[in-house]
């Protein structure tokens, strides 16, 4: 399985403008990956999303607490937010192979 690091690398989306590329991917992701019956691949992608937020939150807050000498819960909030952003990126990249068959229909439906 090939990993597409950007949406421009996906052959079905390469000819679109960046804004349209994102729009088609987000519509397709919502309809065919997030709002469908759970599959093992979808559950794994969601687990990676959650685990990266928790893991980076714990590691980030622990690192900052050790460096600054304070042990505040508020240090973990920015780290968890960053972790969730990394997790969302990974979830999107894991979804692309299963969404590729549906991109064509969304591209044809554009006004």
N, C-alpha and C positions, 0 to 999 in steps of 0.2 A: 504494500500500500504506500503510495506516494504522499508525502506531507507537503501541503501548500502553505507557505509561510505568509503569503499575501494573497489577496483576492485576485490581483492581476495575474498571478501564476495559474489560476484555474482557467483551462482552455475555453470553457463556456462563457466566462465573464470577461475575458481579456479584451475583447473589442469594445466594451462599454466604457463610458466615462466613469471616473472614480465615484461620483455621487450615485449614479445609477447602479453601479456594481454593488455598492454597500446596500442600497435599497432592495435590490433583488435578493441579495444574500439574506438580509434581515427578514424579509417577507417569507422567504423559503424556509429559513431557520425556524421561524415562529410556527408556520403551518405544518411542516413535515418533520420537525425534530423535537420542539419543546411541547407542543400540544397534541401529541399522539401517544398511543399506548407505549408504555415503557419497554425498552429492549435492553439487553445486557450492555450494548455499546452506549446507549443513552444514559443508563445508570452509572456506568464507569465514568463517562464525561462529567456527569453531575457530581460524582464523588470526588473527582479531581478538582472541580471548581470549589467545592466546600473545603476539601483538605488543604488546598493551597492557601485559602484565606486563613484558616486556623493555624496552619504550620508557619506561614510567614508572619502572622500576628504574634504568635508565641515567640518565635525566634527574634523578630524585630523588637518587640517590647523588652525581651530579656537582654538583648544586646544594648539597647538604649539605657535600660536600667543599670546595667553593669558599668557602662561608660559614664553616665551622669551621677550615679550614686543614689538616685531616687527610685522608688518602687511604686509608681502610680499606675492605676488601671487605664488612665487616659493615654498612656504611651502605646497601648495595644490597639487603640481604635484606628489611628492612621496606618499602622502596620497591617491590620486586618483588611482595611479598605484597599490598600495596595495589593495584598494577597488575593483578594476577590477579583481585582482587575486582571491580575495575571491568570487566575483561574478561568475568568470569562474568555480571555484570549485563547487559552488552551481548549476550552469547550468548543469555541467556534471553529478552531482548526481540526478538532476531532470530528466535527459534524460535516465538514465539507465533503468527504468521500461519499457519505450517504445522501447528501443533497444534490450532488452533481446530476443525477437523472432528472431532477425536477426543475433545474435552472432554465431549461429551454422553454418550458411552458410559461414561466413567469416573464421571460424576456419577450416572448410573442404577445403576451397580454398587455405590454406597456403601450400607453397611448402615443 
